[in-house]
Amino acid sequence: MGLLAWIIVGLVAGWLATALVPGESGGLGKDLVVGIVGAILGGWLFNASGAGGVSGVNLWSILVATVGAVILLVIVRAATARRV
């Protein structure tokens, strides 16, 4: 998958993940980073479970990347949550 494809999938997945997970909203750069790292995480998880991972700019890849990005955001927000 080319660099432009990773950027497109990352932006869409990052935006969807920040919309789905409650908390602070992300900017364009944060959405991109969350989406790309989420695509890597989601691709690894889906491949490990026997399903296909991220393969290009298509609906399946966006779903895989969004699942990975949501998992990433939940872990990061749980780790950085303030305890009162």
Buried (B, 14 or more C-beta within 10 A) or exposed (E): BEEEBBBBBBBBBBBBBBEEBEEEEBEEEBBBBBBBBBBBBBBBBBEEEEEEBBEEBEEBBBBBBBBBBBBBBBEBEEEEEEEE
